[in-house]
Amino acid sequence: MGMGVLLSFIGIVNNQIISFMQRKREFAMLYSTSMSKKQLKRLITLETALSFGAMSIFALAVSYGMRFIADAGMKAMTICIPIIY
């Protein structure tokens, strides 16, 4: 579970940095036309939180799936390593 959250966090940070760099013009336009700095910060924070939540759920689902695949593979090869859940 910890590895899934860590990978999700790294992916989110990378995604947000790239997104911010690509959207600088959009943010400048929003700021100059209608949004205050507070609203713009709230928008970026909300997008980051939603992205983190979605990717965390996805990463946890994939990590649990991989755990079951690894467990089945080890049982098929008669390797007995207990996995404690």
Buried (B, 14 or more C-beta within 10 A) or exposed (E): EEEBBEBBBEBBEEBBEEEEEEBEEEBEEBEEEEBEEEEBEEEBEEBBEEBBEEBBEEBBEEBEEEBEEEBEEEEEEEEEEEEEE
